[in-house]
Amino acid sequence: MLSRRDFLKLVVKGAMLGNFYQLISPPLAQAVAAGEVNKLPVVMIETGTCTGDSISLDNIWTPTFSDILSNIVDWRYDWSMMQAHGDAAYQVLQETYDKMPNEFILIVQGAMIQRDGGHYNHVAYDGAKLITGLELVRRFGLKAKYVVAIGSCAAYGGPVSGYPNPSQATGVQNILPERRVINISGCPAHPDWIMGTLLHLALYGEPELEKYGRPKLFYGETVHNRCPRRHDYDQGIFATEIGQKECLFRVGCKGPVTYADCPIRRWNDRFNWPIGCNTPCIGCTEPGYPDLMSPFSAHSPDIPFPGGTKVTTDKIGLGVLEITSVAIVGHAAISLYKGRIQKNLLKSSVKSRHRPSVKKVKTCHQYRLKKPCNEE
Amino acid sequence: MKRYTRLRQPTIKQLKKGNVRGQFIPFQPILVRVFHWGFALSLTVILLTGLELHHPANFLALNFGKVLMAHIVFSWFGLGFVAIRIADAIVRRDDSLIPKIDDLKTFPKLIAYYIFLRSSPPPSRKYNSGQVFIYFSWILLFLVASLLGLTSYWQGKHLIGVWRLVGGFQVLRWIKFTISIYFLATIPLHLYLLLTEDLSHLQAMITGYERKPPPN
């Protein structure tokens, strides 16, 4: 079986060559066949989501997603992928819960809808009772071996929790404070990030996580640090419009504040990635996305004001400076009119009882006071 | 008959003879002056480079690696000067920059003076209440901005607690921008009041001495 070090090497090598699964799946399939590794029982629950992460996961090319499902993992419940539906599907879910406690991996896709007890997001029928996503995720999360939140919605709330967040959506970690949730953020999450993390869990347990609970092997560096256009940034060569081939920092690229390995892994079977097609990174893997990252064409987030108005940070900054300038000029004008400036300057600058006047003495070219100091 | 006094003697001697109203008193110790000018220079560079890093100017073609380097280097210098000032304040037991309750009480009177409702400012300590609040906030915010700067400099490898507390890189960036706007709004105010209220403070920040006016 692969050692963990070899696995990590394959993660990076696979990112460079674009064949992560080709590299990882043969030894893994052998290990599964030899009984060294058990097939991972996986349950995927979708809550407040667009199912984008499932579509992203389905975009694995070699081997195909079906290869992974049949040879490497025991993908037990996933309403987008499974053929069974209704009670039959729910039975599988219930069976996993009852018979495999602390064995299965719970994958959550989508934000947790909290408003009104989660009743804006029903995910199953238990007999005649509607089960909310909130309830199901909590119930399964407490019994799962690992809890993995895929996509920005599940990890941090994502677009579903965007301002003004009417459904009070949030990330899985917030409703499962008892458990450590592994976040695989992204809108959507890259298939390599999802499968790589699952494989690491199967082979070596929990990967090393970074500050926001994401695996360091995929989210250890900023996009900016690995960007192929970094030399443009360092030299101050910037695109002035989206679509140009220089550094996109000035048009709002969030690469400097976004942790992901997109620059080396790229998307669609390593075909391209946003900056590769001259559009700025929108920071979809970061907490606070999309509110903190929008507008996508500006650095700083817009500030919401009561009434739904949003103002850009730069405008607020300029406004403050304008107000200060106007206040200073206005105060100076009034002070001059009232004579305060003149009075203050005289008070602080005239130091003598009488101004000493000088007269040039021609003979020795020395200056002397016309009036001695002590003469009153 | 006119008598002439030679001006070749040091001016200070003449002034001591009683030609000056009031007296010269030591007002700003050397370390305070070193801090002031060093911090002013550092802050100027930090603000200018920070604004350039935030929003590259169209009319400047600067090497961003060097701009970032200058930003970081002068931030360290700024921190050094703040450390000198804090150490000096501790050694001399100088609490002139720490706001007190009395400052809060005199602050409305000071504002009344600035908006022309009073003819003279209220009596104060070494610095008036407005100065104390602004100077204290500058040091505090500079330390906060430095902490955030270090957090972003280490990119989540250290100071992870700060990172989590703040809520991410983008929020951190926004806070630093807000702090820089605060500095940019209050520094012109400082310069304006310095030049129009009492020039002897500027003199004291250069020579160390301030002329204390005679009691009326």
Interface residues (C-beta under 8 A of the other chain):
Chain A: E210 K211 Y212 T222 N225 Y233 D234 Q235 G236 F238 T240 F249 R250 K254 P256 V257 T258 Y259 G283 E286 P287 G288 L292 M293 H299 S300 P301 T313 D314 I316 G317 V320 L321 I323 T324 S325 I328 H331 A332 I334 S335 K338 R340 I341 N344 L345 K347 S348 S349 V350 K351 S352 R353 H354 P356 V358 K359 V361 Q366 Y367 R368 L369 K370 P372 C373 N374 E375
Chain B: K2 R3 Y4 T5 R6 L7 R8 Q14 L15 K17 G18 N19 V20 R21 G22 H54 H55 P56 N58 L60 A61 L62 N63 F64 G65 V67 Y114 F116 Q155 G156 I160 W163 R164 G167 G168 F169 Q170 V171 R173 W174 F177 T178 I181 L184 A185 T186 P188 L189 Y192 T196 E197 D198 L199 S200 R211 P213
